Amino acid sequence: MPSRTDLSLAQARRIALAAQGFHQARPAAATKRHLGRVLQRSHLLQIDSVNVLVRAHYMPLFSRIGPYDRSLLEQSAYHPKRREAFEYWGHEASLIRLDLHPLFRWRMARAKSGEGLYGGLARFGREKRAFIEKVRREIETRGPLGAGELSIGGKGQGSWWGWSDGKRALEWLFWAGEVTTASRRGFERLYDLPERALPAATLAMPTPPEDEAQRELLRLSIRSLGIASERCLRDYFRLEPRDAKVRIPELVEAGDLIPVAVEGWNGPVYLSPEARVPRRVEARALVSPFDPIVWERTRTERLFDFRYRIEIYTPAEKREFGYYCLPFVLGERIVARVDLKADRANGTLIVHSIHPEAAVRPDEIAPALGEELRLMADWLGLADIAAPKAWRKGLEV
């Protein structure tokens, strides 16, 4: 281990990649045990509605352990007797390790009092308490239910975020921990009471004080990140700045965060006491825009000299790299952006474009990228790969 007060940028990169498991070889055949190891390391998987390639929560597992049976994740997330995760607001909407449920109860309590919610939902909670209670009672009587199955609350207004009052009530109850996701139908949440959806042993776990829960979430964050600024630490579980600013000095004093200096970085930087610095990392992975290794974009830029923005919400004529670009990690660098789409109707993985980073030659990355695309296509059940003409020979797809 090098000096813990002065790290090179290359060392910081290896620490970050190792903390997320990219230093380990993929198993020959991924099992539920391998899936569990990823969840133990990252603690949660972000959920997102975009399905142009594959839902966001499936991808971090593939990036680390390769092809796996996606039903294993469904079992871990929603099986009544073999459940190992629950849905809540961790890093955005997330599947979170089940044993961490007590660490989020303070957030549920704040939501119940109106804190921590975005303005519209907080206002709805204040003004519609009687209506919200009617929705809760209907879930108690009839659940599990999707928002559209409620007998009260009406229909949404057109767009994805044009929620009905029934959906707003369910989301308020979800934030407050009074309902949870029992399962999903397609991508639709089916809401039920926690006591029916989650194991009794989980709900019986003692609730830690708010300050200790926050400290533990930050301890988990630094283990998953390896090395991080204050901003990155609080971003992992989306802690409020006012909470993190109090907790972080406490963790430094306790030795749970080690202040370090990193070549080229300004401001306080913290190292995990458990951090590993591999001599080298030989990763090969396409990673989702919602992968922990690229969650905090300023950290991604400082670690990899890689400025990354997802362009889903950018008008087509203003996109620079494509609708759904995945960073391609090769060795210890992010070497390219690959705009992908799963054309399920035609059984084809469409590679819209490939953008190598500056000073990276296409022939340096094409063979490894071709192997990764083939692996992904097979995993998604897509027989063909359609790549840009200029890349076909190098990719050998």
C-alpha positions as CSV (number, residue, x, y, z in Angstrom):
1,M,0.0,0.0,0.0
2,P,1.4,3.4,-0.9
3,S,1.5,6.3,1.5
4,R,-2.1,7.1,2.4
5,T,-1.4,10.8,2.4
6,D,-0.2,11.1,-1.2
7,L,-1.7,9.1,-4.0
8,S,-1.2,9.3,-7.7
9,L,-4.1,9.6,-10.0
10,A,-3.4,6.2,-11.4
11,Q,-3.6,4.7,-7.9
12,A,-6.8,6.6,-7.2
13,R,-8.3,5.1,-10.4
14,R,-7.3,1.5,-9.4
15,I,-8.7,2.0,-5.9
16,A,-12.0,3.2,-7.3
17,L,-12.2,0.3,-9.9
18,A,-11.3,-2.3,-7.2
19,A,-13.8,-1.0,-4.8
20,Q,-16.5,-1.7,-7.4
21,G,-15.1,-5.1,-8.2
22,F,-13.7,-4.4,-11.7
23,H,-10.3,-5.8,-10.7
24,Q,-11.7,-9.3,-10.4
25,A,-12.1,-11.8,-13.3
26,R,-15.6,-12.7,-14.3
27,P,-16.8,-16.2,-13.3
28,A,-17.1,-18.9,-15.9
29,A,-20.8,-19.2,-15.1
30,A,-22.4,-16.6,-12.9
31,T,-24.6,-17.8,-10.1
32,K,-26.8,-16.2,-7.4
33,R,-23.8,-16.2,-5.2
34,H,-21.9,-14.0,-7.6
35,L,-24.9,-11.7,-7.8
36,G,-25.0,-11.5,-4.0
37,R,-21.3,-10.5,-3.9
38,V,-21.9,-7.6,-6.2
39,L,-24.9,-6.4,-4.1
40,Q,-22.7,-6.8,-1.0
41,R,-20.1,-4.6,-2.6
42,S,-22.3,-1.9,-4.1
43,H,-25.2,-2.1,-1.5
44,L,-27.8,-1.0,-4.1
45,L,-28.7,-1.0,-7.8
46,Q,-30.3,2.1,-9.3
47,I,-33.6,1.6,-11.0
48,D,-34.6,3.6,-14.1
49,S,-37.4,3.4,-16.6
50,V,-35.3,3.6,-19.7
51,N,-35.4,0.3,-21.6
52,V,-33.7,1.1,-24.9
53,L,-31.1,-1.5,-24.1
54,V,-32.0,-3.2,-20.8
55,R,-33.3,-1.9,-17.5
56,A,-30.7,-0.1,-15.5
57,H,-30.6,-2.4,-12.5
58,Y,-29.6,-5.4,-14.6
59,M,-26.6,-3.8,-16.1
60,P,-24.1,-3.3,-13.2
61,L,-24.3,-7.1,-12.6
62,F,-23.5,-7.9,-16.2
63,S,-20.7,-5.4,-16.2
64,R,-19.0,-7.2,-13.3
65,I,-19.9,-10.9,-13.6
66,G,-20.9,-11.2,-17.2
67,P,-23.9,-13.1,-18.5
68,Y,-26.3,-14.2,-15.8
69,D,-29.9,-15.3,-15.5
70,R,-31.9,-12.2,-14.9
71,S,-34.5,-14.1,-13.1
72,L,-32.0,-14.5,-10.3
73,L,-32.2,-10.7,-9.7
74,E,-36.0,-10.9,-9.8
75,Q,-35.9,-13.6,-7.1
76,S,-33.5,-11.5,-4.9
77,A,-35.7,-8.4,-5.3
78,Y,-39.2,-9.8,-5.1
79,H,-39.5,-13.5,-4.2
80,P,-41.7,-13.7,-1.1
81,K,-39.4,-16.2,0.7
82,R,-36.0,-15.6,-0.9
83,R,-36.0,-11.9,-1.0
84,E,-32.6,-10.2,-0.4
85,A,-33.4,-6.6,-1.5
86,F,-36.1,-4.0,-1.2
87,E,-37.0,-0.9,-3.2
88,Y,-36.6,2.6,-1.7
89,W,-34.9,5.9,-2.4
90,G,-31.2,5.1,-2.0
91,H,-29.4,6.6,-4.9
92,E,-32.6,7.7,-6.7
93,A,-35.1,4.8,-6.9
94,S,-33.0,1.7,-6.0
95,L,-33.0,-1.9,-5.1
96,I,-31.2,-1.9,-1.7
97,R,-29.8,-4.7,0.3
98,L,-32.5,-6.0,2.6
99,D,-30.4,-5.9,5.7
100,L,-29.9,-2.1,5.3
101,H,-33.6,-1.4,5.7
102,P,-33.1,0.0,9.3
103,L,-30.6,2.6,8.0
104,F,-33.3,4.3,5.9
105,R,-36.0,4.6,8.5
106,W,-34.9,8.0,9.5
107,R,-35.4,9.1,5.8
108,M,-38.9,7.5,6.0
109,A,-39.7,9.4,9.2
110,R,-38.5,12.7,7.6
111,A,-40.7,12.1,4.6
112,K,-43.7,11.4,6.8
113,S,-43.1,14.9,8.4
114,G,-42.7,16.5,4.9
115,E,-38.9,16.7,4.8
116,G,-36.8,15.3,2.0
117,L,-39.6,15.3,-0.5
118,Y,-39.6,17.4,-3.7
119,G,-41.9,20.4,-3.4
120,G,-45.0,19.1,-5.2
121,L,-45.2,15.8,-3.3
122,A,-44.5,17.5,0.1
123,R,-47.3,19.9,-0.6
124,F,-49.6,17.1,-1.6
125,G,-48.8,15.3,1.6
126,R,-49.7,18.3,3.7
127,E,-53.0,19.1,1.8
128,K,-54.3,15.6,1.2
129,R,-53.7,13.6,4.4
130,A,-57.3,12.2,4.5
131,F,-57.1,11.1,0.9
132,I,-53.7,9.5,1.4
133,E,-55.0,7.6,4.4
134,K,-57.9,6.3,2.2
135,V,-55.4,5.0,-0.3
136,R,-53.3,3.4,2.4
137,R,-56.5,1.6,3.7
138,E,-57.3,0.4,0.2
139,I,-53.8,-1.1,-0.2
140,E,-54.3,-2.7,3.2
141,T,-57.6,-4.2,2.1
142,R,-56.9,-5.1,-1.5
143,G,-53.1,-5.0,-2.0
144,P,-50.8,-5.6,-3.7
145,L,-52.0,-3.1,-6.3
146,G,-50.7,-1.0,-9.1
147,A,-51.6,2.7,-9.1
148,G,-54.1,2.2,-11.9
149,E,-56.0,-0.4,-9.9
150,L,-57.0,2.0,-7.1
151,S,-60.7,2.7,-6.9
152,I,-60.0,6.4,-6.1
153,G,-57.5,8.9,-7.4
154,G,-58.3,9.0,-11.1
155,K,-56.1,8.7,-14.1
156,G,-52.8,10.4,-14.9
157,Q,-52.5,13.3,-17.3
158,G,-50.7,12.1,-20.4
159,S,-46.9,12.2,-19.8
160,W,-44.9,9.8,-17.6
161,W,-44.8,12.4,-14.8
162,G,-48.5,13.3,-15.2
163,W,-49.3,11.4,-12.1
164,S,-52.9,10.9,-10.8
165,D,-53.7,11.8,-7.3
166,G,-53.8,8.1,-6.5
167,K,-50.2,7.7,-7.8
168,R,-49.1,10.7,-5.8
169,A,-50.6,9.3,-2.6
170,L,-48.8,5.9,-3.2
171,E,-45.5,7.7,-3.8
172,W,-45.9,9.7,-0.6
173,L,-46.7,6.5,1.3
174,F,-43.7,4.8,-0.4
175,W,-41.3,7.7,0.7
176,A,-42.8,7.4,4.2
177,G,-42.2,3.7,4.4
178,E,-45.9,2.9,4.8
179,V,-46.1,1.0,1.6
180,T,-43.4,-0.8,-0.4
181,T,-42.9,-2.5,-3.7
182,A,-44.2,-6.1,-3.4
183,S,-43.3,-6.9,-6.9
184,R,-43.5,-5.4,-10.4
185,R,-45.7,-6.2,-13.4
186,G,-43.5,-5.3,-16.3
187,F,-42.1,-2.1,-14.9
188,E,-45.2,-1.1,-13.0
189,R,-44.8,-1.1,-9.2
190,L,-47.3,-3.2,-7.2
191,Y,-47.6,-1.6,-3.8
192,D,-48.3,-3.4,-0.6
193,L,-47.8,-3.0,3.2
194,P,-44.3,-3.7,4.4
195,E,-45.5,-6.2,6.9
196,R,-46.9,-8.4,4.0
197,A,-44.1,-7.8,1.5
198,L,-40.9,-7.8,3.6
199,P,-39.7,-10.5,6.0
200,A,-40.8,-10.1,9.6
201,A,-37.2,-10.5,10.7
202,T,-36.2,-7.4,8.7
203,L,-38.9,-5.2,10.1
204,A,-38.1,-6.4,13.6
205,M,-34.5,-5.2,13.3
206,P,-33.8,-2.3,15.7
207,T,-33.9,1.2,14.3
208,P,-30.7,3.0,14.9
209,P,-30.6,6.7,15.8
210,E,-30.6,9.1,12.8
211,D,-27.0,10.1,13.4
212,E,-25.7,6.6,13.6
213,A,-27.7,5.5,10.5
214,Q,-26.1,8.4,8.5
215,R,-22.6,7.5,9.7
216,E,-23.1,3.9,8.7
217,L,-24.4,4.9,5.2
218,L,-21.3,7.0,4.8
219,R,-19.1,4.1,5.9
220,L,-20.8,1.9,3.3
221,S,-20.3,4.7,0.7
222,I,-16.6,4.9,1.2
223,R,-16.2,1.1,1.0
224,S,-18.1,1.1,-2.3
225,L,-16.2,4.1,-3.7
226,G,-12.7,3.4,-2.3
227,I,-11.8,7.0,-2.5
228,A,-14.1,10.0,-2.6
229,S,-14.6,13.7,-2.0
230,E,-17.3,14.9,0.4
231,R,-19.7,15.5,-2.5
232,C,-19.2,11.9,-3.8
233,L,-19.6,10.4,-0.4
234,R,-23.0,12.0,0.2
235,D,-24.1,11.4,-3.4
236,Y,-23.9,7.7,-3.0
237,F,-27.0,7.5,-0.8
238,R,-28.1,11.0,-1.6
239,L,-27.5,12.4,1.9
240,E,-28.3,16.1,2.5
241,P,-25.3,18.3,2.6
242,R,-26.2,19.6,6.1
243,D,-26.2,16.0,7.4
244,A,-22.9,15.0,5.6
245,K,-21.1,18.0,6.8
246,V,-21.7,17.0,10.4
247,R,-21.1,13.2,10.0
248,I,-17.9,13.3,7.9
249,P,-15.7,15.0,10.6
250,E,-17.0,12.4,13.1
251,L,-16.0,9.6,10.8
252,V,-12.5,11.1,10.2
253,E,-12.0,11.4,14.0
254,A,-13.1,7.7,14.4
255,G,-10.7,6.6,11.6
256,D,-13.5,5.5,9.3
257,L,-12.4,8.0,6.7
258,I,-8.7,8.7,6.0
259,P,-7.9,12.2,4.6
260,V,-5.5,11.9,1.6
261,A,-4.1,14.0,-1.1
262,V,-4.5,12.9,-4.7
263,E,-2.5,14.2,-7.6
264,G,-4.4,16.9,-9.4
265,W,-7.4,17.0,-7.1
266,N,-8.5,20.0,-5.0
267,G,-10.3,19.9,-1.8
268,P,-10.7,17.2,0.9
269,V,-10.4,13.6,-0.3
270,Y,-11.1,10.6,1.8
271,L,-9.8,7.0,1.5
272,S,-11.5,3.9,2.9
273,P,-9.5,2.1,5.6
274,E,-10.3,-1.1,3.6
275,A,-9.1,0.3,0.2
276,R,-7.0,-2.0,-2.0
277,V,-4.6,-0.7,-4.6
278,P,-4.1,-3.4,-7.1
279,R,-0.9,-3.3,-9.1
280,R,-3.0,-3.2,-12.2
281,V,-6.6,-3.6,-13.2
282,E,-7.5,-5.4,-16.4
283,A,-11.2,-4.6,-16.7
284,R,-13.4,-5.0,-19.8
285,A,-16.9,-3.7,-19.4
286,L,-19.6,-1.7,-21.0
287,V,-21.2,0.2,-18.1
288,S,-24.7,1.7,-17.8
289,P,-25.2,5.5,-17.4
290,F,-26.6,4.4,-14.0
291,D,-23.6,2.5,-12.8
292,P,-22.0,3.5,-9.5
293,I,-18.6,3.9,-11.2
294,V,-20.0,6.9,-13.2
295,W,-22.8,8.1,-10.9
296,E,-21.1,11.3,-9.8
297,R,-20.0,12.9,-13.0
298,T,-17.4,15.3,-11.5
299,R,-15.7,12.3,-10.0
300,T,-15.8,10.4,-13.3
301,E,-14.1,13.4,-14.9
302,R,-11.4,13.7,-12.3
303,L,-10.7,9.9,-12.2
304,F,-10.8,9.1,-15.8
305,D,-10.5,12.5,-17.6
306,F,-13.9,11.6,-19.1
307,R,-16.7,14.2,-19.3
308,Y,-19.9,12.2,-19.4
309,R,-23.5,13.3,-19.8
310,I,-26.4,11.1,-20.7
311,E,-28.2,12.6,-23.7
312,I,-31.6,11.0,-23.4
313,Y,-33.3,14.4,-22.6
314,T,-31.2,16.3,-25.2
315,P,-33.0,17.1,-28.5
316,A,-31.8,14.7,-31.2
317,E,-30.2,17.5,-33.3
318,K,-28.1,18.6,-30.3
319,R,-26.8,15.2,-29.2
320,E,-23.1,14.9,-29.5
321,F,-22.6,11.1,-28.9
322,G,-26.1,9.5,-29.0
323,Y,-29.3,8.7,-27.1
324,Y,-28.0,6.0,-24.8
325,C,-24.2,6.0,-24.8
326,L,-22.4,3.5,-22.5
327,P,-18.8,4.1,-21.4
328,F,-16.5,1.3,-22.3
329,V,-13.9,0.5,-19.6
330,L,-10.8,-1.2,-20.8
331,G,-7.9,-1.9,-18.5
332,E,-7.9,1.1,-16.1
333,R,-9.3,3.7,-18.5
334,I,-12.7,4.6,-20.0
335,V,-11.7,4.4,-23.7
336,A,-14.9,5.0,-25.7
337,R,-18.6,5.8,-25.7
338,V,-20.9,3.2,-27.4
339,D,-24.5,4.2,-28.3
340,L,-26.5,1.0,-28.1
341,K,-30.1,-0.2,-28.6
342,A,-31.7,-3.6,-28.3
343,D,-34.0,-4.1,-31.3
344,R,-35.9,-7.0,-29.8
345,A,-38.4,-7.3,-32.6
346,N,-35.6,-8.1,-35.1
347,G,-33.2,-9.8,-32.6
348,T,-30.5,-7.3,-33.2
349,L,-28.1,-5.4,-30.9
350,I,-27.8,-2.1,-32.8
351,V,-24.5,-0.2,-32.4
352,H,-25.5,3.3,-33.5
353,S,-22.0,4.8,-33.0
354,I,-18.7,4.3,-31.3
355,H,-16.7,7.3,-30.1
356,P,-13.1,6.6,-29.0
357,E,-11.6,9.0,-26.5
358,A,-8.9,11.3,-27.6
359,A,-5.5,9.6,-28.2
360,V,-7.2,6.1,-28.3
361,R,-6.9,4.4,-31.7
362,P,-9.9,2.3,-32.9
363,D,-7.6,-0.8,-33.3
364,E,-6.7,-0.6,-29.6
365,I,-10.2,-1.2,-28.5
366,A,-12.0,-2.9,-31.4
367,P,-11.2,-6.6,-30.5
368,A,-12.1,-6.2,-26.9
369,L,-15.2,-4.2,-27.7
370,G,-16.3,-6.8,-30.2
371,E,-16.1,-9.5,-27.6
372,E,-18.1,-7.5,-25.2
373,L,-20.8,-6.7,-27.7
374,R,-21.1,-10.4,-28.6
375,L,-21.3,-11.3,-24.9
376,M,-24.0,-8.7,-24.4
377,A,-26.0,-9.7,-27.4
378,D,-26.0,-13.3,-26.3
379,W,-27.1,-12.3,-22.8
380,L,-30.0,-10.3,-24.2
381,G,-31.0,-13.1,-26.5
382,L,-30.2,-11.0,-29.6
383,A,-28.8,-13.1,-32.5
384,D,-27.3,-10.3,-34.6
385,I,-25.1,-7.2,-34.1
386,A,-25.5,-4.2,-36.4
387,A,-22.4,-2.0,-36.2
388,P,-21.2,1.1,-38.1
389,K,-19.5,0.0,-41.4
390,A,-16.2,1.5,-40.5
391,W,-16.0,-0.7,-37.4
392,R,-17.3,-4.0,-38.6
393,K,-14.0,-5.6,-39.6
394,G,-12.3,-4.6,-36.4
395,L,-15.1,-5.7,-34.2
396,E,-15.6,-8.9,-36.3
397,V,-19.3,-8.9,-35.6
